[in-house]
């Protein structure tokens, strides 16, 4: 049986972040009494987009982490990229609230893009046996 510890940890972290993003949406819904949809509330829209953006980016990262781990078992660099991606997603979520932490949105976006690009290049280099 093949066990992918880096992928398993990344998937667990992704689940925790997704739950955290969901809770933040729920708390805002409760405080603003918006049960369904976004009610045109920009704060709620921003939090909903933060979670949607997470859901849009995370599956491809988990796939890349898994296939690279299958090819290069136990790689500390892969663990570092997975961790950086997850931290970037938290930064993005917090930054989407605006205010003084708004720059974290850009940091999270940059970390996400660089992580995806780096893993994509790594995957291709493995495929081409470079």
C-alpha positions as CSV (number, residue, x, y, z in Angstrom):
1,X,0.0,0.0,0.0
2,X,1.2,3.5,-0.9
3,X,0.9,6.2,1.7
4,X,1.5,9.8,0.8
5,X,2.2,11.6,4.1
6,X,2.8,15.0,2.6
7,X,-0.4,14.8,0.5
8,X,-2.4,13.6,3.5
9,X,-1.1,16.4,5.7
10,X,-1.8,19.0,2.9
11,X,-5.4,17.6,2.4
12,X,-6.0,17.7,6.2
13,X,-4.7,21.3,6.3
14,X,-6.9,22.2,3.3
15,X,-9.9,20.7,5.1
16,X,-9.2,22.8,8.2
17,X,-8.8,26.0,6.2
18,X,-12.0,25.3,4.3
19,X,-13.9,24.8,7.6
20,X,-12.3,28.1,8.9
21,X,-13.4,30.0,5.8
22,X,-16.9,28.5,6.1
23,X,-17.2,29.5,9.8
24,X,-16.1,33.1,9.0
25,X,-18.9,33.2,6.4
26,X,-21.4,31.8,8.8
27,X,-20.5,34.3,11.5
28,X,-20.9,37.2,9.2
29,X,-24.2,35.8,7.9
30,X,-25.5,35.5,11.5
31,X,-24.4,39.0,12.4
32,X,-25.9,40.6,9.3
33,X,-29.0,38.3,9.3
34,X,-28.4,37.1,5.7
35,X,-29.5,33.5,5.4
36,X,-29.3,32.9,1.7
37,X,-27.2,34.5,-1.0
38,X,-25.0,37.5,-0.3
39,X,-27.8,40.1,0.2
40,X,-25.6,42.6,-1.7
41,X,-23.3,42.9,1.3
42,X,-19.8,43.5,0.2
43,X,-18.2,42.1,3.3
44,X,-20.1,38.8,2.8
45,X,-19.3,38.8,-0.9
46,X,-15.6,39.2,-0.1
47,X,-15.6,36.3,2.4
48,X,-17.6,34.1,0.0
49,X,-15.1,34.9,-2.8
50,X,-12.2,34.1,-0.4
51,X,-13.6,30.6,0.1
52,X,-14.5,30.2,-3.6
53,X,-11.0,31.2,-4.5
54,X,-9.6,28.6,-2.1
55,X,-11.8,25.9,-3.6
56,X,-10.7,27.0,-7.1
57,X,-7.0,26.7,-6.4
58,X,-6.7,23.9,-3.9
59,X,-7.7,20.8,-5.9
60,X,-4.9,21.3,-8.5
61,X,-2.4,21.9,-5.8
62,X,-3.4,18.7,-4.0
63,X,-3.1,16.8,-7.3
64,X,0.3,18.2,-8.0
65,X,1.5,17.5,-4.5
66,X,0.3,13.9,-4.8
67,X,1.8,13.1,-8.2
68,X,5.1,14.7,-7.2
69,X,5.2,12.8,-3.9
70,X,4.5,9.6,-5.8
71,X,7.5,10.3,-8.0
72,X,9.8,11.8,-5.3
73,X,8.8,10.3,-1.9
74,X,9.7,12.2,1.3
75,X,10.9,15.4,-0.3
76,X,11.3,18.2,2.2
77,X,10.9,20.8,-0.5
78,X,7.5,19.5,-1.4
79,X,6.5,19.7,2.2
80,X,7.7,23.3,2.3
81,X,5.8,24.3,-0.9
82,X,2.6,22.6,0.5
83,X,3.0,24.5,3.8
84,X,3.6,27.8,2.0
85,X,0.6,27.3,-0.1
86,X,-1.6,26.7,2.9
87,X,-0.2,29.8,4.7
88,X,-0.8,31.8,1.6
89,X,-4.4,30.7,1.5
90,X,-4.9,31.8,5.1
91,X,-3.2,35.2,4.3
92,X,-5.5,35.6,1.3
93,X,-8.6,34.8,3.4
94,X,-7.7,37.3,6.1
95,X,-6.7,40.0,3.5
96,X,-10.1,39.7,1.8
97,X,-11.6,41.4,4.8
98,X,-9.8,44.6,3.9
99,X,-8.6,47.1,6.4
100,X,-5.0,47.1,7.6
101,X,-4.5,43.4,6.7
102,X,-5.6,43.9,3.1
103,X,-2.0,43.5,1.8
104,X,-2.2,39.9,2.9
105,X,-4.6,39.3,0.0
106,X,-1.9,40.1,-2.5
107,X,0.7,38.1,-0.6
108,X,-1.6,35.1,-0.5
109,X,-2.3,35.4,-4.2
110,X,1.4,35.6,-5.1
111,X,2.3,32.6,-2.9
112,X,-0.5,30.6,-4.5
113,X,0.6,31.5,-8.0
114,X,4.3,30.8,-7.3
115,X,3.4,27.5,-5.6
116,X,1.3,26.3,-8.5
117,X,3.9,27.4,-11.1
118,X,6.8,25.9,-9.1
119,X,5.0,22.5,-8.8
120,X,3.9,22.6,-12.4
121,X,7.5,23.1,-13.6
122,X,8.7,20.4,-11.1
123,X,6.0,17.9,-12.4
124,X,7.1,18.5,-16.0
125,X,10.7,18.1,-15.1
126,X,9.9,14.8,-13.5
127,X,7.9,13.7,-16.5
128,X,10.7,14.6,-18.8
129,X,13.2,12.9,-16.4
130,X,15.3,16.1,-16.0
